[in-house]
Amino acid sequence: MTRKNSRQLRKETKERLKKVGRRNRQFVTLKCIKCKREFKIRINPGTVDLYTDKLKRNYICLLCK
């Protein structure tokens, strides 16, 4: 078994991603109730149900805690 260098691995990864196509990314915007900053968080497609309106209204960022 031969070892592959980083250039070969990078090339193989690019080819695999081309076959798969574009990634399915979804974003959720959460606004901190203390500092009023908006955070755009990337989530997995299956976890949209976790970000309910109640969570969005009561979100506090890690900087304010």
GUTIGU-977068 format. One line per field, with one value per atom (N, C-alpha, C): residue number from 1; residue in one letter; x, y, z. Coordinates in Angstrom, 1 decimal, padded with zeros to 4 digits. Example, Ala and Ser with C-alpha at 12.3 -4.5 7.8 and 13.67 -1.06 7.14 Angstrom:
GUTIGU-977068
nr: c(1  1  1  2  2  2)
rest: c(a  a  a  s  s  s)
u: c(013.2  012.3  013.2  012.8  013.7  012.9)
v: c(-005.7  -004.5  -003.3  -002.2  -001.1  000.0)
w: c(007.8  007.8  007.8  007.1  007.1  007.9)
***
This chain:
GUTIGU-977068
nr: c(1  1  1  2  2  2  3  3  3  4  4  4  5  5  5  6  6  6  7  7  7  8  8  8  9  9  9  10  10  10  11  11  11  12  12  12  13  13  13  14  14  14  15  15  15  16  16  16  17  17  17  18  18  18  19  19  19  20  20  20  21  21  21  22  22  22  23  23  23  24  24  24  25  25  25  26  26  26  27  27  27  28  28  28  29  29  29  30  30  30  31  31  31  32  32  32  33  33  33  34  34  34  35  35  35  36  36  36  37  37  37  38  38  38  39  39  39  40  40  40  41  41  41  42  42  42  43  43  43  44  44  44  45  45  45  46  46  46  47  47  47  48  48  48  49  49  49  50  50  50  51  51  51  52  52  52  53  53  53  54  54  54  55  55  55  56  56  56  57  57  57  58  58  58  59  59  59  60  60  60  61  61  61  62  62  62  63  63  63  64  64  64  65  65  65)
rest: c(m  m  m  t  t  t  r  r  r  k  k  k  n  n  n  s  s  s  r  r  r  q  q  q  l  l  l  r  r  r  k  k  k  e  e  e  t  t  t  k  k  k  e  e  e  r  r  r  l  l  l  k  k  k  k  k  k  v  v  v  g  g  g  r  r  r  r  r  r  n  n  n  r  r  r  q  q  q  f  f  f  v  v  v  t  t  t  l  l  l  k  k  k  c  c  c  i  i  i  k  k  k  c  c  c  k  k  k  r  r  r  e  e  e  f  f  f  k  k  k  i  i  i  r  r  r  i  i  i  n  n  n  p  p  p  g  g  g  t  t  t  v  v  v  d  d  d  l  l  l  y  y  y  t  t  t  d  d  d  k  k  k  l  l  l  k  k  k  r  r  r  n  n  n  y  y  y  i  i  i  c  c  c  l  l  l  l  l  l  c  c  c  k  k  k)
u: c(000.8  000.0  000.9  000.6  001.5  000.7  001.5  000.9  000.7  -000.3  -000.6  -000.2  000.3  000.7  -000.5  -000.4  -001.5  -002.1  -001.2  -001.7  -002.7  -002.3  -003.1  -004.4  -004.4  -005.6  -006.6  -006.0  -006.8  -007.5  -006.7  -007.3  -008.4  -008.2  -009.3  -010.5  -010.3  -011.5  -012.2  -011.5  -012.2  -013.0  -012.5  -013.2  -014.5  -014.4  -015.5  -016.6  -016.2  -017.2  -017.9  -017.1  -017.7  -018.8  -018.5  -019.5  -020.8  -020.6  -021.8  -022.6  -021.9  -022.6  -022.4  -023.2  -023.1  -023.7  -023.1  -023.6  -024.9  -025.7  -027.0  -026.8  -026.7  -026.5  -027.7  -028.0  -029.1  -028.6  -029.2  -028.7  -029.9  -029.7  -030.7  -030.1  -030.9  -030.5  -031.0  -030.1  -030.5  -030.1  -030.9  -030.6  -030.6  -029.4  -029.3  -030.2  -030.8  -031.8  -031.1  -029.8  -029.1  -028.3  -027.4  -026.6  -027.1  -028.2  -029.0  -028.1  -027.1  -026.3  -027.0  -026.8  -027.4  -026.3  -026.7  -025.7  -026.4  -025.6  -026.1  -025.4  -026.1  -025.5  -025.9  -024.8  -025.1  -025.5  -026.6  -027.1  -027.2  -027.3  -027.6  -029.0  -029.3  -030.7  -031.7  -031.4  -032.4  -032.7  -031.9  -032.1  -032.9  -033.6  -034.4  -035.5  -036.0  -037.1  -036.7  -035.4  -034.9  -034.9  -034.9  -034.8  -036.2  -037.0  -038.3  -038.4  -039.6  -039.7  -039.4  -039.7  -039.4  -037.9  -037.1  -035.7  -035.1  -035.7  -035.2  -035.5  -036.6  -037.0  -036.1  -035.7  -035.0  -033.6  -033.0  -031.6  -030.6  -029.6  -028.6  -027.3  -026.4  -025.2  -024.2  -023.1  -022.1  -021.3  -021.2  -020.5  -021.2  -022.6  -023.4  -023.6  -023.5  -023.7  -022.8)
v: c(-001.2  000.0  001.2  002.1  003.3  004.5  005.4  006.6  007.6  008.4  009.5  010.8  011.7  013.0  013.9  015.0  015.9  016.4  016.6  017.0  016.0  014.7  013.7  013.6  013.7  013.6  014.8  016.0  017.1  017.0  016.4  016.2  015.2  014.1  013.1  013.7  014.5  015.1  016.0  016.8  017.7  016.9  015.8  015.0  014.4  013.9  013.4  014.4  015.6  016.7  017.1  017.0  017.4  016.3  015.1  014.0  014.2  014.6  014.8  016.0  017.0  018.3  019.3  020.3  021.3  020.8  021.3  020.9  021.6  020.9  021.5  022.1  023.4  024.2  025.0  025.1  026.0  026.8  028.0  029.0  029.4  029.7  030.2  031.5  032.6  033.8  034.0  034.1  034.2  035.6  036.3  037.6  037.6  038.0  038.0  039.0  038.7  039.6  040.6  040.4  041.3  042.3  041.9  042.8  043.2  042.5  042.8  042.5  041.7  041.3  040.1  040.0  038.9  037.9  036.7  035.6  034.7  034.5  033.6  032.3  031.3  030.0  029.0  028.2  027.2  025.9  025.3  024.1  023.0  021.8  020.6  020.6  020.1  020.1  019.5  018.5  017.7  018.4  019.4  020.0  021.3  021.6  022.8  022.9  021.8  021.7  022.2  022.1  022.5  024.0  024.7  026.2  026.8  026.7  027.1  028.6  029.2  030.7  031.0  030.1  030.3  030.5  029.6  029.7  031.0  031.3  032.5  033.8  033.8  035.0  035.1  033.9  033.9  033.6  033.8  033.5  034.5  033.9  034.8  034.2  035.0  034.6  034.2  033.5  033.1  034.2  035.3  036.5  037.2  037.1  037.8  036.9  035.7  034.8  035.0)
w: c(000.0  000.0  000.0  -000.9  -001.0  -000.4  000.2  000.8  -000.3  -000.1  -001.0  -000.4  -001.2  -000.7  -000.7  -000.1  000.1  -001.2  -002.2  -003.5  -004.2  -004.1  -004.6  -003.9  -002.5  -001.7  -002.1  -002.2  -002.6  -003.9  -004.9  -006.2  -006.2  -005.5  -005.4  -004.7  -003.7  -002.9  -003.9  -004.7  -005.6  -006.6  -007.1  -008.1  -007.4  -006.2  -005.5  -005.3  -005.0  -004.8  -006.1  -007.2  -008.5  -008.8  -008.5  -008.8  -007.9  -006.7  -005.8  -006.1  -006.6  -006.9  -005.8  -005.8  -004.7  -003.4  -002.4  -001.1  -000.7  000.0  000.4  001.8  001.8  003.0  003.3  004.5  005.0  006.1  006.2  007.2  008.0  009.3  010.2  010.8  010.8  011.4  012.8  013.8  015.2  015.7  016.4  016.9  018.4  019.0  020.4  021.1  022.2  022.8  023.7  024.0  024.8  024.0  023.1  022.3  021.0  020.6  019.3  018.1  018.2  017.0  016.3  015.0  014.3  013.9  014.1  013.8  012.7  011.6  010.5  010.7  011.1  011.5  010.4  009.9  009.0  009.7  009.2  009.9  008.8  009.3  008.5  008.0  006.8  006.3  007.2  008.0  008.8  010.1  010.5  011.8  011.8  010.8  010.7  011.8  012.1  013.1  014.5  014.8  016.1  016.3  015.2  015.3  015.2  016.3  016.3  016.6  016.5  016.7  018.2  019.1  020.5  020.8  020.1  020.3  019.6  018.5  017.8  018.6  019.4  020.2  021.4  022.0  023.3  023.2  022.0  021.8  022.5  023.2  023.8  023.3  022.8  022.2  023.3  023.0  023.9  024.5  023.8  024.3  025.4  025.4  026.4  027.7  027.6  028.7  029.8)
***
